[in-house]
């Protein structure tokens, strides 16, 4: 049996945001929050409306940028350098 991971509301929000981002691979979510791809899928299923979940699953299934094994090996970052701007 797998260990249950408890997330704060802020962490939960960030995981959902990362899952929606096209260029953030599931591996980055696992490194940051300890959630596997299947954990993220379960979380998204639980937290989203059914239609939103189906739309998200359709978008990420087979998407090269969400799966490190399908990703161009020259890409080593999880997000665009301009995504997080300093204030």
Secondary structure, DSSP 8 states (H G I E B T S, - for coil): --------HHHHHHHHHHHH-TT--HHHHHHHH---HHHHHHHHHHHS-HHHHHHHHHHHTT-GGG-GGGS-TT---SS-TTSS---
